[in-house]
Amino acid sequence: MAEVEILPAKKNLSSNLRRGANRGISINRLRVAAYCRVSTDDEEQLGSFKSQKLYYDDKIRSNKEWVFAGIFADEAITGTKIDKRKGFQEMIQKCMNGEIDLILTKSISRFSRNTQDTLKYVRMLRDKNIAIIFEKENINTMDMNGELLLTILSSLAQGEVESLSNNVKLGIQMKMKRGELFGFHGCYGYDYIKDSKLIIMNEAEAKVVRMIFDWYTQGYGTSTIARYLISMGIKNKKGEVQWRANGIVRMITNEKYVGDLLLGKTFTVDPISKRRLKNMGESNQYYIRDHHEAIVSREIWDKAQEIHASRIKSREIAETGNRERYTRQYAFSSMLECGYCGHKLSRRTRHQTTSTVKPVWQCMNATKNGIDSCPYCKAIDEAILESAFVDSMQMIVNNYDDVFDSVLNAVENILRDDSDIKRIRHLNKEIDAINTKKNKLTNLLIDDRIEQTEYEQKKTEFQFRLHQLTGEKQLLEDNVGKRKNISKRMSELCDALKLEGNPLSEFDRLVFESITEKVIVGGYDDENNPLPYKLCFILKCNQNLRVKDAKADYKLKNQKTKKVTK
């Protein structure tokens, strides 16, 4: 038997050394870069930031086995999100281009405070034979034994952020509880004195605010009021002659114009995504009456709120514990979720020609904050979404009997659900109880058993609650009416499916809404490459339908249709 000679293993070759070895060239110097970050712009952190850069510049240049490949830095930027960190993105891009062999950084928390991002980029770079050295934790990512420790420590870094976020939230809650103004930057009609945190009336703008309320209470619509203001050449807070209907609505419903202040209108979902949502009871709110000088009287204010409440039936969100439950204008409204950043997709129209337009859906994060905030997302045609759902339904019926049975069972459960009717009955009782309390309150005022200020405060609370309850009741009544139509349509569809086995020839909104929980738009392939037209239909029966490239499938389907037509 031939003798076997053992050749001892060496350390992983960097990409630089490996390329040199493949060409028969001896290259011993590594191209080394450093990454630095501080999360705030206070003087102490900025001093640390400068020290980090000087330290790494000297360390890399003084090592004869290294070649300086740059220092990448992000100043006063949080470590929980990658999309805001330009220096980090530039460094990763250079790594992907083969320009860096080794990265030095102070600690895991400087690299990222998001566990998922830390592991994602460490593995991505390790696949390219690019090491990261975390000096504080003494971890080299090319050492396979370090992955478990890395996971634990990065989780601790993320936990530190979450703990700090909870402390900050608690501090903000305490300030609002004391009545301190927080997060206000000014509004039309008032000037905000930042140092003293005072809201001072701007008399010139206040005249315009009173005029808007007068028009509104006389019956003028918000679009009409906006046109009047533009025609009169009145400038907004930015100094531009530009007014929109939604801006007028925000003014009409802004409690500051009656001298009150509501704190806690929005809340942060979590410290990682930093998403802010309208507060619908998830967090405490604090209402302060007569906080500052009022521009409009309470009588005009109350009248404006009553008019507004009567006009928003189709847009009011129902407080049933489900943030997405409201009357939707389009089939995909609130149903589409970006697979990259988690934001909803909104409907927009694009011109195909000078005379025709097509509806598309695009990530709201990208449309509001710029494409850099969600770089992989793409606008997707509404027709592609509809076609993908139709094709998926056909695939289920033709190939997956168990999934199809689950879909039918889910539809039948939805049609049997009478929770809306029960909720309407409960709302009627609560509305009657509040109206009774209002009548008693008026009697107390007439009998001089309560002060006028207390009466006004209680009356406002009752009116606000009645507005919420009547809006929810109207929505539920609309839903019950629609369900009758859905029941009839779905029963017909189920019968057709059982007999013919041919589910849909075209997109059916009732079918889609009845069986679909949501649709995730965009994703990655097995090699972590972005697929912007990848779809995942998440059904209410706990089944998922995946389409790898809906756009390509749609084009292929149209080509086949054209050939058949010819």
N, C-alpha and C positions, 0 to 999 in steps of 0.2 A: 504494500500500500504506500502511495506517495506521501512524502512528508508535507504537512501543512504548516506554513509560516504565518503567524498572526501579525498583521500590520495594525498597530494601536490607532484608535480613533483620535482624530484631531477636533478642535473646536470648529463649529460651523463656519464655513467660509462666508465672508460678506459678499454681497453682490459684486462689489468692486474687485475683490480677490478672485472670485469665481470667473468673472469675465476675462481677467488677466490670465488665469490658468488655462482657460479654453483657447486663448490665443498664443500660449506658450510664453507669456510675458510674466516676469516676476514683479508684482506690485505689492509693497508692504504697507503703504500708508492708507489709513482709513479716512474717508471724508466725513467729518464729524460736525454736527449741528447741535444747537441748544435751544430749548424752549422755555420761555419765562412768562409768567402771568401774575397780575394782581387784580383783585376784584373790585377795589374802590380807588378813588382818586384823592384820598386824604394824604396828608404830608408824610405820615409814617409809612404807609404802604408804598408811596411813590419812591421814598428813600430805599426801601427794600427792593423795589423794581430796578432801580439804577444799579444797586449793588449786585443783583443777580446777573445783569448783563455784563458788568465789568468783570465779575468773577469768572464767567464762562468764556469770555473773550480771552482773558489771560490764560485760563487753563488749557484751552484748545490750542492756542498759538504756541504755548511753551512746550507742548508735547511733540517731539520730533517724528513720532510715528503717526501723527494725525495731520490732516489737511483741513483748514478752516472752511466749513461749508455754510456758515451764516448763523446768526442768532435771530430766532423768530419770537416775536413778543406780542402780547395782547395786554393793553393797559386799561384798567378800570372796567373789566368785562367779566361777568360771571362765568364760572367753570361748569355750569350745569347744562349749557347748550352750545353746540358746535357751530351752528349757523351764523352766530354773531362774531365769531373769532376769526378774523381775517388772517392774522399771523399763523394760527394753527392750520387753517385750510391751505395756505401757501406752502407750509412745511410738508404737509401730507402730499400735496401735488408734486413737489420736488422729489419726494421719496418714490412716488409712483413712476416718475420720469427717470429714475435711476441715478439721481444726483446726490444722494445722501446714503451713507452706510451705517451710521450710528447717531443716536439722539441722546443727549444728556438733558435731564430735567431734575429740579430740586426734589420733588416728591409726587406721589400719585395725585394728591389734591390739586397740585399746580397743573398737571396734565389734564385731568378732568375730574369733576365731582359727580359724574353720572356713571354708575357701574357699567351699564350697557355700552356706552360709548367707549369707556376705557378698554373693555375686553374686545370690542369690535375692531378698534384701530391697532391694538397690540397684536391681534391675530393677523390682521391684514398686512401689517409691516413684517411680522415674522415670516409670513409666506413669501415675502420678497427678500428674506435673509437680512432684514434691517432690525438691529437691536435697539431697545430703549433701556437706559440705565436710570433707575429712580434712586438717587443718591441717599436720601434720608432713610428709605426702607432697605437699601442695599439689595435691590432686585435687578437682575439682568434678564430681560424677557426672552433671550435665546436659551436660557436655562429652563427646560420643561418642568422642573420641580417647582419653579416659581409661580406657576399659574394659579394653584390653589391659594397661596399666600396673597397673590395679586388680587384675586377675587374677593377675599376677605377684607383686605385693606381698602380696596376701592369702594366696597360696600360701606365700610366705616366712614369713608370720606363723604359718601352720599348721605349717610345717616347724620353726619355733622351738619350738613346743609339743611336737612329737614328739621333738625333740632333747633338750629338758629332761626329758621323760618318760623317755627312755632313760637319762639320767644318774641320775634318781631311782631307777629300777628297779635300776641297777647298784649304787647306794648301799645299797638295801635288801638286795640279794643279799649284799653284803659284810658287812652287819650280821648277817644270818642265818648266814652262813658262820662268823662269830666266835662264834655261839651266843647273840647278843643277842635278848632277847624283843622281838617287834615285832607290833603290831596286836592285842594281847590286852587285853581289857577286863574279864576276870573270868569265873568260872563257878561254878555251885552247888558248894559244898563247899570253895571256896577264896576268900580275900580277896586282892585285888591291890593292892600298895603301889606306886603310880605313880612316886613320886620315886625309889625304890631299885630299881624293876622286880623286886620279889620276889613270889613266889606263896606265901602263908601259909595253912596249913590252918585252916578254920573248923570246930572240933570238933563243934559242934551240927549243922551241915549234913553233916559227914562221916559221922555216925552214920546219917543218912538214905540217903546214897550207898551205904554198906556194906549197908544193909537192901535197897536196890534190887538190888544185884548178887547178894545171897544169894537173893532171890526168883527172879531171872532164871535163875540157875544151877540152881535147884530145878525149873525147867520152867514157871514162870508167864509168861504173855504180857505184852507191854508195855501193852496196853489194860487188862488186869486189874490190873497194878501201879499204873497211873494212877488207877484207881477206888479201890484200897485207900488210896492216899495222900490222896485227896480225902475219903474216909470218915473218915480219922484226923485230918482238919483240919490237915495239915501244909502250911506255906506254902512257896512257891517263892522264888526269888531276889528277885522283885519284891514279896514280902510278900503274895501272893495265894494262896488255896487253889485253885489251878488247875494241873492236870497233864494232859498229852496223851501219846498213845502215841508220836508222832514225837519228842517231847522226851525220853522215856525211851530211845529208840533212840540219840539223839545222846549221851546220857550213857554208855550201854553201850559205845559205840565211841570215846569220848573218851580218848585215850592219857594225858591229864594225871592221871587217877585212879590210874594205876599208877606215877606219878612221872616219866613221860617227856614229851617235848615235840616235836611235829612242826611245823616252820616251813615256810610256803609252801603252805598247803592250798588257797589260791585264787590267781588271777592276773588282772590287768587286760588285757583283749583289746587295747585301743588307747586313746590319750588323748583321742580325739574322742567316742566313744560312752561311754567309761568303764565298759563292761560288765565285771563280774567273774564268772568261771566257776570251777567246781571244777577244781583242778589234776589232770589225768589224764596227766601226763608232759610237758605243754607247757612247763613251767618247772621249774627245780631245786627240790628240797625238801631239808630238813635235819632229821635225826632225832637228838635228844639224849636219851640214857638217863640215868635217875636225876638229872634236872634239879632236882627239888624233892621234898618229902616225899610219899610215896605214901599213898593212902587205902585201896586194896585191894591184896592180894598178887598177885604175878605168876601164881600158880597159879589163883586165882579169875579173874583177867583173861583168861588164855588159855582157860579153860573157857567164859567168857562169849562170847569171840570165835568159838569153834568152834560154839556154839549159834546165834549170830547168823548165821554163814556158812551154816548149814543151812536158815535160814528166809527167805533173801532171793533165792532163785533167780529169781523172776519180775521182780525190780526191779533186779538188778545190771547195770550197764552193761558191755558187753564192750570190752576194750582192743584193738580191731582197727584203731585209727586213725580210727574213725568215731564221733564223740561221740553221734550220734543212734541208734546201732544197739542197741536193746534190745527186750525183749518189751513191746509196747504194749497197754494195756487197751482203747483205743478206736481206731477207724479213723483219726481225725484227730489222735491224740496225736503230738506233736513234728512234725507235718506243716504246721501253720498258722503263718505268720509275719506279724507286724503290718507293714503297708505304710508306717507312719509312723515307728516307732521301732526296728523290727527285732527286737523281743522275740517269744517264742513266745506262742501263745494257749493258755489252759487251759480245761478243761471245768468248767462250773458248772451248777447246776439252779435254775430259777426257778418259782415257783408261778403257774400259770395260774388255778386256783381253789383253794379250801381243800383239795381232795382230789387234785388233779392237778398234776404238775410237768412242765416241759419242759427239755431240755438245751440250753445255749447255750455259745458259746465267746467268751472275752474276753481282751484283751491282758493278760499277766501284769504288765507294767510299770504299767498303770492300776490293776489290782486290788491290787497290793502297795504302790505308792507314791502312789496317789490319781489321780483323773482328770486333774488338772492336769499330770501327768507325760506324758500322751499324750492331749491333749484331743479329738482328732478321731476316736479309735477308738470303736466301738459294739459291744455284744454282738450276735452273730449266731447265729440259731437253727441247731441242727444239721440240722434238716429242710431249711433253705434251702441249706446247703452240699451236702447229698446231692442235692437236686433240681437244683442248678446243674451238678453233675458229670454227672448223667444227661442233661440237656439238651445239654451240651457234647459228649458222646459221640455223641448222635443227630445233632448238627450236623456233626460230623466225617464220619460215615459217609455222610450225605446229600449233602454239598457238597464235601468235600476228599479225593479219593482218595489223593493223595500223602501227606497227613498221616496218613490211616488206615493206609496201608501202613507208614509209619514206626512207628506205634504197634504194629502186629502184629510187626514185626521186633524192636522193643524187648522185647516179651513173650517172643518165642522166644529172644532172647539171655539174658534173665533165667533162663528155665527151663533153659538149657544150662549155666549157671554152676555149677561144682562147687568153688568156692573155699572154701566152708564145710567140705566134706568133707576137703579137703587141710589146712585149718587144724586140724581136729580131730585128724588124724593127727600133725601137728606138736606139738600140745598134749600128746597122750598121751606122746610121747617126752620132752618137757620135764618133765612131771609125774613120770615114772619116774626121770629123772635127779636131780630134787630129792629124791625119796624115798630114792634111793641115798645121796645126800650126807647126809641126815638120819641114816641108819643108821651111816655112817662117823663122823659127829660124835658119836653116842652112844658108839661104841667108843673114840674118842679120850678122852672124859670118863672112861670106865671104866678106861682104862689110865693115867689121870692125866697125859695128854700135853697137855691144855689146862685152863685155869682155869674155874671154874664161871661167872664173869661172862661170859667169852668164849663159853662154851657157850650161855648164855641169850640173848646177843645174836644169835648165828648162828641159833639155833633160832627166835627171833622173826622173823628175816628170811625163813627158809624157810617158816614157817607163813603169813606174810603173802603171799608169792609163790604158795604152793599155793592159798590162798583165791582169789586173782585168777584163776589158771589154771583151777581147777575151776568157778568161776562162769562164765567165758567158755565153757568146754567145754559146760556144761549149756545155755547160751543157744543155742550153735551147733547142738547136737543137737535142740533144740526147733525151730529154724529149718528144719533139714533135714526134720523130720517135717511141718512146715507146708508146705514147698515141694512135697512129694508131693501134698498136697491142692490146692495152687495149680496145679500142673502139670495135674492132671486137669480142674479147673474151667476153666482158661484154654484148654486144648485144645478142650473142648466149646464154649466161647464163640467161639473163632476159627472153628470149623466152622459154627456158627450164623450168625456175621456174614457169612461168605463166601456162604452159601446164601440167607439171608433178608434181609440188609442191615438188620436191626433190632437194634441192639446191646443195649440194656438197657431193661426196663420199670420197674425199680426199682433203687435203689442197691445195688451189689455191692462189699463191702469188698475181696475178693480182687482184683477188677479194678482198683479204685482204687489199692491198694497196689502192684500189679504194674507200673503204668505211670506213676504220679505221683511226682515227686521232692519237691515241696512246693507249698503254696498260699499266695500272698500275699493277705492280706485288707486292703482299704482302699487308697486311692490318690487321685489328683487328676484333674480333667478338663483340657481344653486351656487353660482360663483360670485354672488353679491353684486351683480350688475343691475342697475335700475331698469325696471320695465314699467314705463308710465301708463301703458294701456292694459296692464294686468288687472282683472276684475275678480272680486270675490263676493258672490251673493250669499249673505248670511240669512238663512231662512228661519222662520219662527218655530220650525220643528227640529231645531238644533242640527240642521244639515247645512253644509257649505257647498256652493257651486263655484268652481274656479275656471276662469278663462285666461289663458296665458297672454294672448295678444288680441284684444277685441277689435282693434283697428284693422289688423291684417286679415282677420276672419271676415270682417265686414266688406273689405275690398274684394276678397276672393268670392264671397257670396254674390256681390253685384256683378262681377265678371261672368259668373256662371249664369246669372239671370239674363244678362245681355246676350249671351250665346244662344240660350234657349229661345229668346225673343226673336233673334235673327233667323 
